[in-house]
Amino acid sequence: MDYSYVDTSAWVALADSAEASHDRVAAALRDRPGCRVTSDHVLHETWTVMTETVKHPSVVRGVEHVAQAPNSVPGFRVRP
């Protein structure tokens, strides 16, 4: 199984279609099979950036959804 580590900049770009790198990040994640891996620290940072800049309830719900993934373990989140 392949894993891709997703950092804050990728989550933000993916969630906000107005971001310059949105299409590039979306394509990269779509074209690479496997699981997405991130950390609690990245999720916290992403949530902070998104609530301060985008301020759209669906974005906040998206970050919370990833954080509550059923296959998550303390310190890391794995999402297909």
C-alpha positions as CSV (number, residue, x, y, z in Angstrom):
1,M,0.0,0.0,0.0
2,D,1.3,3.5,-0.9
3,Y,1.0,6.3,1.5
4,S,1.0,10.0,0.8
5,Y,1.8,12.5,3.6
6,V,-0.5,15.5,3.3
7,D,0.6,18.7,4.9
8,T,-1.2,21.9,5.8
9,S,-0.6,23.6,2.5
10,A,-2.1,20.7,0.6
11,W,-5.2,20.4,2.8
12,V,-5.8,24.2,2.5
13,A,-5.3,24.2,-1.3
14,L,-7.6,21.2,-1.6
15,A,-10.4,22.7,0.4
16,D,-10.3,26.2,-1.1
17,S,-10.9,26.3,-4.9
18,A,-9.7,29.9,-4.9
19,E,-6.1,28.8,-3.9
20,A,-3.7,29.0,-6.8
21,S,-2.5,25.4,-6.3
22,H,-6.0,23.9,-5.8
23,D,-6.2,22.1,-9.2
24,R,-2.6,20.9,-9.0
25,V,-3.0,19.4,-5.5
26,A,-6.4,17.9,-6.3
27,A,-4.9,16.2,-9.4
28,A,-1.9,15.0,-7.5
29,L,-4.0,13.4,-4.8
30,R,-6.5,12.0,-7.2
31,D,-3.8,10.5,-9.5
32,R,-1.8,8.9,-6.6
33,P,-3.5,5.7,-5.3
34,G,-3.2,4.7,-1.6
35,C,-3.9,6.2,1.7
36,R,-3.4,9.8,2.9
37,V,-1.5,10.3,6.1
38,T,-1.3,13.4,8.2
39,S,-0.6,14.3,11.8
40,D,-2.6,15.9,14.6
41,H,-0.3,18.9,14.4
42,V,-1.1,19.3,10.7
43,L,-4.8,19.0,11.3
44,H,-4.7,21.6,14.0
45,E,-2.7,24.0,11.8
46,T,-5.1,23.3,8.9
47,W,-8.1,24.0,11.1
48,T,-6.5,27.2,12.3
49,V,-5.7,28.5,8.8
50,M,-9.1,27.5,7.4
51,T,-11.1,29.1,10.2
52,E,-9.0,32.3,10.0
53,T,-8.9,32.7,6.2
54,V,-11.7,30.7,4.5
55,K,-14.3,30.9,7.3
56,H,-16.7,28.5,5.6
57,P,-18.5,26.0,7.8
58,S,-18.1,23.2,5.3
59,V,-14.3,23.5,5.4
60,V,-14.3,23.3,9.2
61,R,-16.6,20.2,9.0
62,G,-14.2,18.7,6.4
63,V,-11.2,19.0,8.8
64,E,-13.2,17.7,11.7
65,H,-14.3,14.7,9.5
66,V,-10.6,13.8,8.8
67,A,-9.8,14.1,12.5
68,Q,-12.5,11.7,13.4
69,A,-11.7,9.1,10.8
70,P,-12.5,5.6,12.1
71,N,-9.0,4.3,11.1
72,S,-7.1,7.0,12.9
73,V,-4.5,6.3,15.6
74,P,-3.1,8.8,18.2
75,G,-0.7,11.2,16.5
76,F,-1.6,10.2,12.9
77,R,-4.6,10.0,10.7
78,V,-4.9,7.7,7.7
79,R,-7.6,8.3,5.2
80,P,-8.1,6.4,1.9
